[in-house]
Amino acid sequence: MGVALAASHCVLPPFHAADVGAADDAGGLDAAHDGDGSRSTRGLGKAIRWTSSCASASSALSAPLAFDNGEPFTVELWFRPDRVGGYQMLLWKGGSASAYPGWQVVADADGLTLLADDGTKNGGARSGGLLRVGDLYHLAATREGDRGEMWVLDASVGEKTHSLVGTTSAMPTSWSTTQRLVLGGLSSDATSCEYGAGGVIDDVRVWAGRRAVSDLDAEFAGAVECSALGLLAYWKIDDAAGTLLHDCGPYQIHLSIHRGQEPVDYEWVDSPFGL
């Protein structure tokens, strides 16, 4: 992220008050950036801008992603924040209406965080510092044993490799209950939605095991095969319309959009990430 790594975290680029507001869909890798600053011809896919809606699958359907018995895992996704500040839930697999116990990937005043909670304690790999509105972030959150890591790449400033921006050695590895899997917010049922992502999300992948940074760097800019070794779930978010996000992974954990109407609460947009 253009800063030196520290033992526990490094700070993301400084936040500017003038950045607060809605980002323009005309920007992105497909229209203005291609990593090296040149205009790109990529970008035929779709993505979703989340405002106050979210999409979820039941606890039973999303059970392979509970990771409540110490299984190592990696979550990857693209995120372009349209606002910053507050609590912006990107992906949540929780255990109660208050989000605990369980795991989540969230953007907040601590930057980007992979957080897990077992009901009595929690641990998080936090990047530190607010994100910048409109920047194109690819993030990868990993847990292996009690170690959590957050890796981030900002394609808007030409980055082509991920930086380790947050670590912890206190990640819980098990909890007694699990809840729904939710993308773009938090919900304990199939109708409500809280803590909306407030931005565009695309190409969400969940893997068994901790992915090596060399794999992250090699594959972040393009699609991977749905049958790729270790891939547990893969929402390309190229459905382009409707309220169902198809998972092409082995468990077919399709997500249903609930609460709200398009384009006010959520909106299908051309992917700013070129996917």
N, C-alpha and C positions, 0 to 999 in steps of 0.2 A: 504494500500500500504506500510505497514511497517513504517509509520510515524504518528505522532500525528496530530489530526484534529485541524484546526484553525477555527476562526469564519467565514472566507470567503472562504479560500481554503487551501489545503495543497500541498506540493511539491512531485511530483513523484520521483522515484529513480533516482539518478544522471545519466546523459548521458555521455557515454564514446566515444571519437572520434573514437576509434578502432571499435566501433559497426557499423559504417556506412558501408552499403553494402547489398548484397542480402542475405536473410536468407535461410537456408537449409530446404527443405521440409522433410528431414528425421527426424527433430525434431518435438516437439509438444506432446500433450496429448496422441495421439495414438501410438507414437513411443518411447518417452522418459519420459514423465511426466504423472502422474495421480493425480495431486494435492498434493499427499504425497511423490512424487519423485519416486515412483515405476513405472515399465513398465506397460503399459496398453494394454488390448486386444481390447479396443474400437477403433472406427475410421473407420467405413465402409462407411461413407458418403463422400460427395464431398464439395468443396468450390471453390471460384474463387480468383486467384491472379490478381489484377488490376494493370496495368502499365500505359497505356495511353488510354484505352477504358473505357466506362461506360455503364450503362443500364438505360433505362428510360421508363416512361409511360406518356401519354399526360396529360395536365392540367385537361381535362374533366374526364378522367378515374381515376385520382388520387385525385379528388376533396374531397373525404371523409377524406383525410389526410391533408387538407389545414390548419386546426386549426386556421383560420383567424377571428374567432368570439369569442375568449376567451376560447375555449374548453380545458380542461386539457388533457394531453396526456403523454405517456411514449414510448420511443424508446429504444430497446435493440438490441445489436449485438456483435458478436465476431470480434476482429481485431488483426492481427499480422502484425506489420509494417516491411516492407523490407527495408525501409529507414526512416530517420527522418529529420526534417527541412523543410522549405517551407510550402506550404498550401496544405494539403492533405484532400480533401473532401470525407467524408464517405457516408453521406446521405443528400440530399438537396431537399427542396421543396420551390422554390424561386418564385420571381415575376418579374424578368427582367434578361437580359443577364449579368448584374453586380451582380446578386445574391440577390438583394434587391428589394422590401421587401419580407419577408418570413422567413423560419427557416432552420437551417442546423446543422448537427453534423460534426465536423471537427477536424483533428489533425494538430497542428502547433506548433510554438515556445511556445505557452501557454499551451501545453499539449493537452488535450481533452476538447472540448468546445461545449456546446449547445448554439447557437446564434440565436436571432430573431431580426428582423428589420422591422419597420413600414414605412420606407421611410424618416423619419425625425430623428429618434433616434433608438439606438439598445441597447440590453442588453445580457450579456452572463454569463453562469455558467462555469467557467474555472478552470481546475485542477491545472495548473501551472507546469512548468518543462517539458523537452522533454521526450518522451517515449524511451524505449530501443528496438533496432532492435531485432526481433526474439522472443520477449516475447509475451505471449498469454493473451490478455486483453479482459475481458468481461465488457462492459460498458452499463449503463442505464442512459438516459437523460430524465428528467421529467420537465413539466411545469404545474403549478397549480396557476391560477390567475397570478400575476406578479412575482411569485417566480419560479426560475429555479434551478434545482439541477443536478449535475453530480456525479454518483456513479460508481466506478471502482473496479474491482478485477483482480489481476495478477496471473493467474493459474501457471505460470512458476516458481513462488517462493513459491508455496504451499498454496496460499490464497484460502479460501473457503467461505469467506464472503465479501460483498462489503463495501467499505469505501466511505463516503461522502467526495469527494475531491474538490468540487466547488459549490458555491451557488451565487445567485443574487436575489435581490428584485426589479429589474428594467426590467423585461422581457416585451416587448410589447405583447399585446394580440390580436391585430387586425391590418389588413392592407387592402389596397383597391384592390390589384390584386394578382393573384396566377399564377404560372407557372408549368412546368413539375416536376415530382418527379424523382430524379436521384440517382442511387446507384453507388458508386465508382468514382464519379467526379461531374462536373457541366456542364450543357448544357441547352441552351434555345431552342434547336431544336432536331430533331431526328437523326442528323448526327455528330455534333461536340462533343468534350469532352475536358474540361480543368480541371486543378487542380486535377489530378488523385490521387487515394487513396494511391498508392504505397505500397500495401500490400495485405494480404489475408483477405477476409471478409466472414462470414458465419452466418447462422441462424439469420436472421433479423426479428424482431417482432415489431409491432406498436400496442399500446393499447390505448383504451379510458380511461382517468382518470390517476391519479398518482398511480403507483404501490408501495406497501409497500416493504421496504427492506427485510422483512421476505419472501415475495413472490419471490423476485429476488434471494435470497440465496437458496431457496428451488428448483428453477426450471432452473437455468442457465446451469446446466451440462447435461440436457437432453431435448428431444423434448417435446413440449406441444401439446395438441389436437388442431386441426385446428378450432374446434368449441368451444374453451375455452371462457368463459364469458369475454366480454370486448375486445377480440382480433379483431383488425380491419384489419390487414394485416400480413402475415407470409410467408416470402421467406426462405424455408429450404435450397435452393441452392444445391439440390441433383439431379438436372436434368442430370448432368454428361456429357452432350455434347450439342452442338447446341448454339443458340443465344437467347433463350427465358427462362426467369426465372419465374417459375410459383408461383403464390400467392395462397395458399390454404385457405386464409381467406374469409370472407363473400362477399367481393367486387371484388375478382378475378382481382387484379391489377397486371397483368403480365408485367414484364419488358423486353424490347428488348435491347440486346447488340448492340451498334453501334460504328462505327469508329474503324478500325483496324482488325487485323487477329490474330487468335490463332496460336502459343503460344507467339508471340512477344508482342502484345498489351494487351492481357488477356490470362489466362490459367486456365483450369479446373484442380484442384489438389485434392489429398486426403485431407480430412479435418484434419488440425493439432489440432483441438479442440475436436475431438472425437464425432462429431455429424454427 
